[in-house]
Amino acid sequence: MKKLFTFLISVFCFALVAQVNPGLKLNINGKSYQTASAAFGPTMDIGTSICEELIIMDSKGGVNPTDDTRLEGCDQINNAAAMNGKIVLIKRGNCLFVEKVLNAQKAGAVAVVIFNNISEPLPTSLGGTDSLDQVKIPACRITLEDGNELLSIAKAGTKLNSCLFNPNVAVSAVYGNRFANQAPLSQTDSVFALLSIQNKGTEDLKDITAYAQIIAPSGAKTVVKSETADIPPTAQGFVELIELSGYKPTEKGTYKVRFFGNYGSDTTNTNFIITENTFANDNGTVPGTGTARTSARFATEGKKYTALNFYKTGSKACKATYATFGIINAKALKGRSFKITVWETSEDKLKNISSTTNSPDLIAEYPVGDETTYKVEGTEKNLITVPLKDGNSAGINLEADKMYIMTVEYNGTAYSDSIVPQYTLGKVNPVRWKGVSVNGTAVMSGTSYFGGGWSATDDPVGRLHIDNFVGNEDLITLKENEVTVFPNPVVNTVQVKLNLENEASRIQLGVMDEMGRILQIQDIPDQHGTISVNMSAYPPGIYFLTVKTDKAFSTEKIIKE
């Protein structure tokens, strides 16, 4: 049976367009590199290519040149003769993209590849305006990681045989996991990969089948495939989303996904991470950088700034016990508060997301659990983790097969200044539920909603930690006097004193980091007494110590100095 999947990328998912840009493709020495197209310059005809050696830019590099500034192509070019008739690799930074391309063009380059100067999961488009229509050669962008790889190959003396082409069919990996970029093993009962295919030709693509090879952390390989589809020519703004379903993760760690099919030679890749107990839309790498509105813009927008993260639960209920967000300018915000709320949303509500969404109430049904207020101490570094509760109970019960939104809201209206919180950034993938795709993260400021952050690479980090997979029966919380942890903060060894009231058939003690990775776990033979837990090998940061019995649990946040 043939099935056609068509999806309009409308305003509620506007930032997704940059992440699935179906423009130029780059192949170097037999390897495909994901690119994003330029907003200026000529458009290559569909089906055409430019195949030449890739030359590394070598420019003067300013008054005090460095290896990086010499790659930026902002001033006099040292190797102009070598660029004639070739494709040129240039690094982002210090001048406009249009200026870089024009400098290479004047040296005789036939195309330009610009690589980013910050890390990103996928390249984003090259912005800029060529008002005088001077740029006559095509340009595209690749990631920092791919650019550094090409530099290493060139430095080793290997020629970079390159082809820049505009294929008849463009494919992009939208995501490999519908729950979040990171999701707990107990929640990911069945994931499906999603591939975007754009038919840029004039005829239908007939009997198209897409495949995804999923490589587990252990190296085990599984291939899943889509239903057969006919794909008509698709205009800009439309893509065909092909679902490849039927895979259940069984391991914790990073899964790699490689897409291929009978739609052409173009391939693409993505990955996702299965954790012990953490939902997160970032990829696990948090650089400790932040972004924000300017103070003047923030003031005109009402001094309210909210970061959002979206997560989907699995087929069974669970309990969220902690939330993590990040700010990098804590010192400037000392004494001020953030409001953390978990909301349940719905398919209809998600469809209401637009660029003018300015309140979580517009895209969420209602808050679940208690609202948590966090007061900034001023010494926080990057990530902050806070406990969640619902009345007198620790944690918030999350229902099965629901979409939840965690919001972190800052309200600066009570202050005369316009200091803007700089939310910590990570890198994300979209999330999909009941046929609706949304960016995994977003920000709201004033009357504006930005899916994925201010741009496709500015994604506010937000994590939701679950403890004790619930299943059919919820675990109760141990009383405060049943588990005592000291000292806290800790330098080397923390003591855990147990005084459990009810008989337990098994007692386990575990330590995990704020990413949800289990660092140690041990069985405790006696429900009374004190256990020493050695944490000397762990770097400073936030950790969680959990005591769990067959009927109850307790989780304590530990600060390691």
Backbone torsions as a table, in degrees:
resi	resn	phi	psi	omega
1	MET	NA	132.4	178.7
2	LYS	-89.5	141.8	179.3
3	LYS	-135.8	135.0	-179.3
4	LEU	-109.7	125.1	178.0
5	PHE	-108.0	117.6	176.6
6	THR	-125.4	135.6	-176.4
7	PHE	-138.9	126.2	177.2
8	LEU	-89.1	121.9	175.1
9	ILE	-82.5	98.9	-176.2
10	SER	-104.0	-164.1	-171.5
11	VAL	-63.6	-27.5	-177.4
12	PHE	-72.9	-7.4	-179.9
13	CYS	-137.6	36.3	-169.3
14	PHE	-64.5	-32.6	-177.2
15	ALA	-73.8	-13.1	179.4
16	LEU	-66.7	-27.3	-176.9
17	VAL	-57.6	-42.4	-178.8
18	ALA	-65.7	-30.0	-176.2
19	GLN	-82.3	-18.8	178.8
20	VAL	-119.3	33.3	-178.1
21	ASN	-53.8	118.5	-175.3
22	PRO	-91.7	32.1	-173.4
23	GLY	-82.1	-132.9	-172.8
24	LEU	-69.3	151.6	176.4
25	LYS	-117.7	150.2	-176.7
26	LEU	-128.2	127.8	176.7
27	ASN	-124.2	126.4	-178.4
28	ILE	-131.5	121.3	-179.2
29	ASN	50.5	39.7	175.3
30	GLY	87.2	-3.5	-180.0
31	LYS	-107.8	138.3	178.6
32	SER	-88.2	137.8	177.0
33	TYR	-120.7	132.2	178.9
34	GLN	-69.8	133.8	-179.6
35	THR	-126.7	166.0	168.7
36	ALA	-129.9	143.1	-172.1
37	SER	-82.0	169.1	178.9
38	ALA	-94.0	149.1	177.6
39	ALA	-82.9	2.0	-177.8
40	PHE	-135.5	169.1	177.4
41	GLY	85.2	-179.7	-176.2
42	PRO	-76.1	158.5	174.1
43	THR	-100.9	125.1	177.4
44	MET	-67.9	139.8	176.7
45	ASP	-63.0	144.5	178.6
46	ILE	-60.8	132.4	179.2
47	GLY	89.2	-2.9	179.7
48	THR	-98.0	163.7	-178.4
49	SER	-147.6	158.8	171.8
50	ILE	-123.3	115.7	-176.2
51	CYS	-119.6	108.3	-180.0
52	GLU	-149.6	169.5	175.9
53	GLU	-66.5	142.0	175.7
54	LEU	-89.6	122.6	-178.7
55	ILE	-107.4	137.0	179.8
56	ILE	-83.0	129.2	178.3
57	MET	-60.5	136.1	173.4
58	ASP	-136.3	99.3	-179.3
59	SER	-112.5	174.9	-177.5
60	LYS	-58.2	-42.7	174.3
61	GLY	85.6	23.5	176.2
62	GLY	85.8	-171.9	-177.2
63	VAL	-67.5	-41.6	178.2
64	ASN	-119.2	79.6	-172.6
65	PRO	-64.5	146.1	172.8
66	THR	-128.7	173.3	177.5
67	ASP	-58.2	-36.0	-179.5
68	ASP	-71.9	-49.2	-175.6
69	THR	-66.2	-28.2	177.2
70	ARG	-69.4	-21.0	177.5
71	LEU	-83.8	-10.4	-169.5
72	GLU	-84.4	-17.4	173.3
73	GLY	63.6	34.9	-177.0
74	CYS	-95.6	-7.9	-179.4
75	ASP	-144.0	-153.0	-175.1
76	GLN	-53.3	133.7	-177.8
77	ILE	-94.5	126.8	-178.5
78	ASN	-79.6	-31.6	-175.6
79	ASN	-114.9	41.2	-177.3
80	ALA	-58.0	-39.5	-177.4
81	ALA	-61.6	-35.2	-178.5
82	ALA	-72.7	-18.5	-176.8
83	MET	-84.3	-16.5	-174.9
84	ASN	-59.6	119.6	179.4
85	GLY	78.6	10.8	-175.3
86	LYS	-119.1	168.5	171.5
87	ILE	-90.8	139.5	-173.0
88	VAL	-118.4	135.7	176.3
89	LEU	-98.9	123.8	-177.2
90	ILE	-129.5	148.1	178.2
91	LYS	-95.6	143.8	176.6
92	ARG	-66.0	147.0	173.5
93	GLY	133.1	144.0	168.4
94	ASN	73.4	-14.5	173.3
95	CYS	-155.8	168.9	-175.8
96	LEU	-67.9	151.8	177.2
97	PHE	-58.6	-42.6	-179.5
98	VAL	-59.3	-41.4	-179.8
99	GLU	-63.8	-42.4	179.2
100	LYS	-60.5	-46.1	-178.0
101	VAL	-65.9	-41.7	178.7
102	LEU	-62.6	-39.7	178.0
103	ASN	-62.0	-42.5	178.1
104	ALA	-68.1	-39.1	179.6
105	GLN	-60.7	-42.6	179.6
106	LYS	-63.0	-27.3	178.2
107	ALA	-84.6	-0.7	176.9
108	GLY	100.5	6.8	179.2
109	ALA	-63.5	148.1	179.7
110	VAL	-101.3	-12.0	177.1
111	ALA	-167.0	161.0	-179.0
112	VAL	-132.4	137.7	172.4
113	VAL	-117.5	120.0	179.1
114	ILE	-106.9	129.6	177.9
115	PHE	-107.2	147.4	-172.3
116	ASN	-68.7	162.5	175.8
117	ASN	-109.0	6.7	172.2
118	ILE	-132.9	156.1	-178.5
119	SER	-72.8	143.3	177.5
120	GLU	-156.2	149.5	-178.6
121	PRO	-71.5	-34.9	178.4
122	LEU	-138.8	148.4	178.9
123	PRO	-69.6	148.5	176.1
124	THR	-113.7	160.2	-169.5
125	SER	-62.7	155.9	176.6
126	LEU	-86.4	110.8	178.8
127	GLY	-81.7	165.5	177.8
128	GLY	140.4	162.2	-179.2
129	THR	-127.3	131.1	176.4
130	ASP	-110.6	76.6	-171.9
131	SER	-64.3	-25.9	-179.9
132	LEU	-94.8	4.0	178.8
133	ASP	54.4	47.8	-178.2
134	GLN	-88.5	-28.4	-176.2
135	VAL	-75.5	120.9	-177.2
136	LYS	-115.5	1.2	-179.1
137	ILE	-121.2	149.7	-179.3
138	PRO	-73.8	153.3	177.9
139	ALA	-141.3	155.8	177.3
140	CYS	-151.6	171.4	179.0
141	ARG	-122.7	144.9	172.0
142	ILE	-124.3	174.0	-176.2
143	THR	-78.5	164.5	175.4
144	LEU	-59.1	-43.2	-177.6
145	GLU	-62.1	-43.3	-180.0
146	ASP	-68.6	-38.2	177.6
147	GLY	-62.6	-43.6	178.5
148	ASN	-64.7	-35.3	177.1
149	GLU	-62.8	-43.9	179.7
150	LEU	-66.3	-37.1	175.8
151	LEU	-60.7	-42.7	-179.4
152	SER	-63.8	-40.6	179.2
153	ILE	-63.7	-44.2	-179.5
154	ALA	-65.1	-41.1	-179.9
155	LYS	-65.1	-26.0	178.0
156	ALA	-79.0	-2.7	176.6
157	GLY	93.6	8.2	-179.4
158	THR	-90.0	131.4	178.1
159	LYS	-69.4	138.8	-179.2
160	LEU	-100.1	94.8	179.0
161	ASN	-82.8	112.5	-167.2
162	SER	-120.4	146.4	172.0
163	CYS	-132.8	122.0	172.9
164	LEU	-104.2	123.5	-174.1
165	PHE	-142.3	158.7	177.2
166	ASN	-113.5	95.8	-171.2
167	PRO	-74.2	159.4	174.5
168	ASN	-66.4	-30.2	179.5
169	VAL	-125.3	127.8	178.5
170	ALA	-114.2	132.1	-179.8
171	VAL	-121.8	147.8	176.1
172	SER	-144.9	140.9	174.3
173	ALA	-81.5	120.0	176.8
174	VAL	-82.2	-50.4	171.6
175	TYR	-167.0	168.1	178.8
176	GLY	-112.8	-1.4	-175.6
177	ASN	-149.6	125.1	-174.1
178	ARG	-81.5	-7.2	-176.2
179	PHE	-86.0	-48.4	178.5
180	ALA	177.3	168.1	177.0
181	ASN	-60.8	-34.7	169.9
182	GLN	-122.3	136.8	179.9
183	ALA	-150.3	149.6	-179.2
184	PRO	-66.0	145.6	179.3
185	LEU	-58.5	-38.0	-178.1
186	SER	-68.3	-15.6	-177.0
187	GLN	-101.5	-21.7	-174.9
188	THR	-90.0	68.2	-176.0
189	ASP	-67.5	-32.1	177.5
190	SER	-156.3	115.1	179.0
191	VAL	-99.6	159.1	168.1
192	PHE	-138.3	142.0	177.7
193	ALA	-85.9	151.9	-178.4
194	LEU	-131.4	126.5	-176.2
195	LEU	-118.7	134.9	175.2
196	SER	-99.5	130.4	178.5
197	ILE	-123.4	126.6	175.3
198	GLN	-115.0	122.6	175.5
199	ASN	-89.2	105.6	-176.4
200	LYS	-93.6	3.5	179.1
201	GLY	-85.2	-163.6	-178.5
202	THR	-111.0	-5.7	-178.2
203	GLU	-118.2	154.3	175.7
204	ASP	-61.9	143.3	167.7
205	LEU	-88.9	121.4	-172.5
206	LYS	-98.4	142.3	171.5
207	ASP	51.5	50.2	-179.2
208	ILE	-82.8	132.1	174.3
209	THR	-127.2	129.5	177.9
210	ALA	-107.2	149.0	179.2
211	TYR	-127.0	152.4	172.7
212	ALA	-131.6	123.4	172.7
213	GLN	-93.8	118.5	-178.7
214	ILE	-104.7	122.5	-179.4
215	ILE	-107.4	115.5	-178.6
216	ALA	-73.6	165.1	178.5
217	PRO	-55.1	-31.3	179.7
218	SER	-77.6	-10.7	-176.9
219	GLY	100.9	-8.6	178.4
220	ALA	-62.6	136.8	-175.0
221	LYS	-114.6	137.4	177.4
222	THR	-135.0	138.5	177.6
223	VAL	-113.3	127.4	173.9
224	VAL	-118.8	157.2	-177.7
225	LYS	-135.8	161.8	178.8
226	SER	-88.4	169.5	167.2
227	GLU	-72.3	156.7	178.2
228	THR	-67.7	137.9	-177.3
229	ALA	-138.2	149.3	168.0
230	ASP	-101.0	129.2	-175.5
231	ILE	-116.5	113.2	179.7
232	PRO	-76.3	167.8	173.1
233	PRO	-56.5	135.3	-175.4
234	THR	-117.7	131.6	179.3
235	ALA	-76.9	164.3	176.2
236	GLN	-58.1	133.2	-176.8
237	GLY	101.1	-12.7	176.8
238	PHE	-116.7	140.9	171.2
239	VAL	-137.1	158.1	173.2
240	GLU	-95.8	119.9	-179.9
241	LEU	-97.4	114.3	-176.7
242	ILE	-102.6	120.5	-178.9
243	GLU	-92.0	135.5	175.8
244	LEU	-121.9	104.3	-168.6
245	SER	-113.3	171.3	171.3
246	GLY	101.5	29.4	179.4
247	TYR	-122.5	132.7	179.5
248	LYS	-118.6	116.4	176.9
249	PRO	-65.9	143.6	178.2
250	THR	-125.9	-0.7	-177.7
251	GLU	-128.2	157.0	171.8
252	LYS	-92.5	146.4	-180.0
253	GLY	130.6	-167.3	-175.8
254	THR	-92.9	128.4	175.8
255	TYR	-103.4	131.8	177.0
256	LYS	-101.7	138.5	-178.4
257	VAL	-124.3	125.8	177.0
258	ARG	-118.4	126.2	-179.0
259	PHE	-99.4	144.3	172.9
260	PHE	-158.0	172.8	-179.1
261	GLY	175.5	-172.5	-177.3
262	ASN	-94.3	23.4	179.5
263	TYR	-94.0	-3.5	-178.8
264	GLY	143.2	-174.3	-174.8
265	SER	-86.8	-9.4	-175.5
266	ASP	-70.5	133.2	177.2
267	THR	-125.4	164.6	176.4
268	THR	-152.8	167.1	-173.9
269	ASN	-138.5	158.8	170.3
270	THR	-153.2	-177.0	174.0
271	ASN	-154.7	168.8	172.8
272	PHE	-148.8	164.6	-173.8
273	ILE	-123.7	130.7	174.8
274	ILE	-102.8	124.6	-175.2
275	THR	-108.9	177.8	174.5
276	GLU	-74.4	-45.2	-173.8
277	ASN	-158.8	29.0	-175.1
278	THR	-126.3	127.5	165.8
279	PHE	-89.6	131.1	177.0
280	ALA	-156.4	140.6	177.6
281	ASN	-94.8	-9.7	174.0
282	ASP	-80.8	168.7	-175.3
283	ASN	-94.4	13.5	178.2
284	GLY	94.4	-12.0	178.4
285	THR	-106.9	110.0	-178.5
286	VAL	-112.3	107.5	-171.8
287	PRO	-74.9	-9.0	-178.5
288	GLY	79.4	24.4	175.4
289	THR	-110.9	158.7	-178.9
290	GLY	-139.3	171.2	178.2
291	THR	-143.9	158.5	-179.3
292	ALA	-164.9	168.7	169.1
293	ARG	-66.6	160.2	168.2
294	THR	-68.8	158.1	-179.4
295	SER	-60.0	-39.1	-179.2
296	ALA	-65.4	-43.6	179.2
297	ARG	-66.5	-40.4	179.6
298	PHE	-59.7	-41.9	-179.6
299	ALA	-64.5	-41.9	-178.7
300	THR	-71.7	-19.5	-179.1
301	GLU	-95.5	11.7	173.3
302	GLY	92.5	5.6	175.6
303	LYS	60.7	29.6	174.5
304	LYS	-119.1	132.8	-172.3
305	TYR	-144.9	115.5	-174.1
306	THR	-121.9	132.3	172.4
307	ALA	-101.5	139.7	-178.5
308	LEU	-126.9	145.3	171.5
309	ASN	-134.4	139.8	-176.0
310	PHE	-110.8	137.1	178.3
311	TYR	-141.0	145.4	175.0
312	LYS	-112.2	134.0	177.5
313	THR	-85.1	166.0	180.0
314	GLY	-87.5	-156.0	-173.7
315	SER	-82.4	-3.7	177.8
316	LYS	-129.8	153.6	-178.5
317	ALA	-68.6	161.4	176.9
318	CYS	-152.0	175.6	-178.5
319	LYS	-124.6	125.3	176.1
320	ALA	-89.6	121.8	-175.0
321	THR	-107.3	-26.2	-179.8
322	TYR	-142.0	154.1	173.3
323	ALA	-126.7	144.4	179.0
324	THR	-124.6	133.1	170.7
325	PHE	-137.7	179.6	-177.9
326	GLY	-145.0	144.9	169.1
327	ILE	-136.5	146.0	-178.0
328	ILE	-108.2	-4.2	178.2
329	ASN	-117.4	48.8	-177.6
330	ALA	-60.4	-37.0	-177.4
331	LYS	-58.7	-41.1	-179.1
332	ALA	-71.3	-20.0	-176.0
333	LEU	-106.3	13.1	-177.0
334	LYS	-52.5	131.5	178.2
335	GLY	87.6	-8.6	-179.3
336	ARG	-95.9	163.9	-170.1
337	SER	-120.0	151.4	170.9
338	PHE	-117.9	145.0	179.1
339	LYS	-109.8	120.5	-178.0
340	ILE	-108.1	125.4	-177.2
341	THR	-136.1	140.6	172.8
342	VAL	-107.1	128.6	-176.5
343	TRP	-118.7	145.4	167.6
344	GLU	-94.5	135.6	178.8
345	THR	-120.2	-174.9	-177.2
346	SER	-144.0	167.5	178.8
347	GLU	-58.6	-45.6	-179.3
348	ASP	-63.5	-41.2	-179.7
349	LYS	-64.7	-41.3	-179.3
350	LEU	-62.5	-32.0	178.5
351	LYS	-69.3	-13.4	179.2
352	ASN	-84.1	-7.9	-177.4
353	ILE	-62.5	130.7	176.2
354	SER	-145.9	175.3	-178.5
355	SER	-68.1	-11.8	178.9
356	THR	-107.4	11.9	174.5
357	THR	-65.2	125.5	-175.6
358	ASN	-129.5	10.5	178.6
359	SER	-152.9	138.8	176.8
360	PRO	-57.6	-27.4	-179.5
361	ASP	-59.2	-26.0	-176.9
362	LEU	-76.8	-22.4	-176.0
363	ILE	-122.4	7.6	178.8
364	ALA	-130.8	149.1	-179.9
365	GLU	-75.3	-51.1	-178.5
366	TYR	-168.3	157.3	176.3
367	PRO	-75.8	149.2	176.0
368	VAL	-115.7	142.1	-177.7
369	GLY	70.2	-169.3	-178.5
370	ASP	-87.6	152.3	170.1
371	GLU	-74.4	134.2	-179.2
372	THR	-108.0	131.2	177.1
373	THR	-108.7	127.5	178.3
374	TYR	-115.8	124.0	178.8
375	LYS	-97.7	126.8	-174.8
376	VAL	-73.3	128.4	178.8
377	GLU	-84.4	-24.3	179.7
378	GLY	99.1	-10.1	-179.8
379	THR	-108.8	1.1	-178.2
380	GLU	-62.4	145.0	179.4
381	LYS	-122.2	104.1	170.8
382	ASN	74.6	-78.0	-173.4
383	LEU	-107.8	143.3	-179.3
384	ILE	-128.3	130.7	179.7
385	THR	-117.9	131.3	-177.3
386	VAL	-127.2	146.3	178.2
387	PRO	-76.6	149.1	176.8
388	LEU	-110.4	149.6	177.7
389	LYS	-150.0	164.2	177.1
390	ASP	-134.2	98.7	-174.2
391	GLY	67.3	-123.3	179.3
392	ASN	-92.6	-0.3	-177.2
393	SER	-96.4	140.5	175.2
394	ALA	-75.0	135.3	177.2
395	GLY	85.4	168.2	179.7
396	ILE	-123.3	127.0	178.5
397	ASN	-73.3	126.3	177.2
398	LEU	-109.4	131.7	-179.0
399	GLU	-78.2	162.5	179.6
400	ALA	-73.7	148.9	173.7
401	ASP	52.0	51.4	177.9
402	LYS	-129.0	157.7	172.2
403	MET	-103.9	131.4	179.6
404	TYR	-120.5	150.1	177.7
405	ILE	-122.0	126.0	172.4
406	MET	-100.4	123.2	179.9
407	THR	-112.5	142.2	174.4
408	VAL	-122.7	108.5	-171.5
409	GLU	-111.6	133.8	173.5
410	TYR	-115.7	129.8	178.6
411	ASN	-119.5	109.3	-176.4
412	GLY	-101.8	15.8	-176.0
413	THR	-67.6	-20.8	-178.4
414	ALA	-81.1	-5.1	-175.3
415	TYR	-112.4	145.2	-178.0
416	SER	-75.0	-26.3	179.5
417	ASP	-84.0	178.2	179.9
418	SER	-126.0	45.4	177.4
419	ILE	-67.6	129.2	-176.4
420	VAL	-102.6	129.0	174.6
421	PRO	-66.2	134.7	177.0
422	GLN	-100.9	95.8	-179.9
423	TYR	-65.3	136.9	178.8
424	THR	-63.8	138.7	-175.0
425	LEU	-102.9	147.9	170.3
426	GLY	-136.2	-164.8	-179.6
427	LYS	-125.4	134.6	-169.4
428	VAL	-129.4	168.6	169.3
429	ASN	-120.6	160.4	175.9
430	PRO	-68.1	166.2	177.5
431	VAL	-122.4	144.0	-176.7
432	ARG	-130.3	139.1	-179.4
433	TRP	-153.7	127.5	177.1
434	LYS	50.5	43.2	176.9
435	GLY	81.6	1.4	-179.3
436	VAL	-111.5	128.9	176.1
437	SER	-105.7	134.6	175.2
438	VAL	-133.3	157.4	171.5
439	ASN	-66.1	141.4	-178.5
440	GLY	-62.4	-26.2	176.6
441	THR	-132.5	164.7	177.3
442	ALA	-160.2	167.0	170.1
443	VAL	-133.6	150.2	173.6
444	MET	-121.2	133.6	174.7
445	SER	-145.9	124.5	-177.2
446	GLY	61.7	-123.6	-179.9
447	THR	-101.7	13.9	-173.0
448	SER	-115.4	143.9	176.2
449	TYR	-118.6	128.9	179.8
450	PHE	-120.6	103.0	177.7
451	GLY	-68.1	126.6	-178.6
452	GLY	84.5	6.0	-178.6
453	GLY	98.4	-167.4	-179.0
454	TRP	-63.9	-29.6	174.3
455	SER	-147.5	-179.4	-176.4
456	ALA	-68.0	-10.0	178.5
457	THR	-111.6	-0.2	-178.7
458	ASP	-107.4	84.0	-170.7
459	ASP	-115.0	113.8	-178.8
460	PRO	-66.4	130.5	-178.8
461	VAL	-73.1	132.8	173.1
462	GLY	-150.0	128.7	-176.8
463	ARG	-128.9	143.8	178.2
464	LEU	-120.7	118.9	-176.3
465	HIS	-100.7	130.5	175.5
466	ILE	-107.9	149.4	179.2
467	ASP	-133.7	137.0	177.0
468	ASN	62.9	88.8	176.5
469	PHE	-52.7	127.9	-167.8
470	VAL	-82.6	-50.4	-175.4
471	GLY	65.1	-132.9	-176.5
472	ASN	-85.5	-17.2	-174.9
473	GLU	-135.3	128.2	-179.6
474	ASP	-77.3	147.4	174.3
475	LEU	-91.0	140.1	178.5
476	ILE	-82.2	163.6	179.4
477	THR	-92.1	131.9	175.3
478	LEU	-62.6	146.7	-180.0
479	LYS	-69.0	158.0	-175.0
480	GLU	-59.7	-36.4	-177.5
481	ASN	-83.7	-3.3	-179.6
482	GLU	-83.0	-25.2	177.9
483	VAL	-133.7	120.7	177.9
484	THR	-121.3	129.6	-177.6
485	VAL	-118.8	128.2	-179.9
486	PHE	-157.0	153.0	-11.6
487	PRO	-75.3	163.1	178.5
488	ASN	-153.4	107.6	12.4
489	PRO	-65.6	159.8	-177.7
490	VAL	-123.5	149.5	176.7
491	VAL	-101.2	-52.4	-177.6
492	ASN	-124.8	-54.5	-172.7
493	THR	-126.0	133.0	176.6
494	VAL	-109.3	141.5	179.3
495	GLN	-101.5	135.5	178.2
496	VAL	-119.7	112.3	-179.5
497	LYS	-100.0	123.7	-178.6
498	LEU	-105.7	139.0	174.4
499	ASN	-147.1	63.3	-173.1
500	LEU	-74.5	132.7	-176.7
501	GLU	-79.1	-38.4	-174.5
502	ASN	-102.5	143.6	179.0
503	GLU	-61.5	132.6	-179.7
504	ALA	-122.0	134.2	178.6
505	SER	-74.0	-24.3	178.2
506	ARG	-154.1	139.2	177.4
507	ILE	-126.5	127.8	177.7
508	GLN	-121.5	144.6	175.7
509	LEU	-123.4	129.0	-179.4
510	GLY	-134.3	152.3	175.5
511	VAL	-123.7	132.2	177.0
512	MET	-135.5	159.3	176.6
513	ASP	-90.3	179.4	-174.8
514	GLU	-75.4	-5.6	172.4
515	MET	-86.9	-4.8	-179.3
516	GLY	89.3	9.0	179.5
517	ARG	-82.1	129.2	177.8
518	ILE	-74.9	121.3	-178.7
519	LEU	-96.2	-33.9	175.8
520	GLN	-158.7	152.8	177.1
521	ILE	-150.4	139.3	-178.4
522	GLN	-148.8	151.5	174.2
523	ASP	-85.4	139.2	179.3
524	ILE	-107.7	122.1	-174.0
525	PRO	-77.8	-21.6	-172.3
526	ASP	-128.6	136.3	-179.3
527	GLN	-84.2	3.2	174.3
528	HIS	-131.7	139.1	178.6
529	GLY	130.7	-177.3	-176.3
530	THR	-122.6	134.5	-179.9
531	ILE	-116.6	136.2	176.2
532	SER	-95.1	130.7	179.5
533	VAL	-117.6	117.1	-177.3
534	ASN	-82.1	119.5	179.1
535	MET	-120.0	16.4	-174.5
536	SER	-64.7	-25.8	-176.6
537	ALA	-83.3	-7.8	-175.5
538	TYR	-92.3	143.7	177.9
539	PRO	-71.6	160.4	177.8
540	PRO	-56.7	144.4	-179.5
541	GLY	157.1	-164.3	-178.7
542	ILE	-102.9	133.7	178.4
543	TYR	-132.8	164.3	179.1
544	PHE	-126.2	129.4	179.1
545	LEU	-110.5	121.1	-176.4
546	THR	-117.0	131.3	169.9
547	VAL	-109.7	124.0	-176.4
548	LYS	-130.7	133.5	172.1
549	THR	-112.5	-175.9	178.6
550	ASP	-72.1	-9.9	-176.1
551	LYS	-127.3	-18.0	-173.0
552	ALA	-150.3	169.2	179.5
553	PHE	-151.7	164.3	173.7
554	SER	-149.5	135.3	178.2
555	THR	-124.2	128.8	179.3
556	GLU	-117.9	136.2	174.5
557	LYS	-82.8	129.9	-178.8
558	ILE	-115.1	132.2	174.6
559	ILE	-101.8	118.0	179.5
560	LYS	-97.2	121.3	-178.7
561	GLU	-95.5	NA	NA
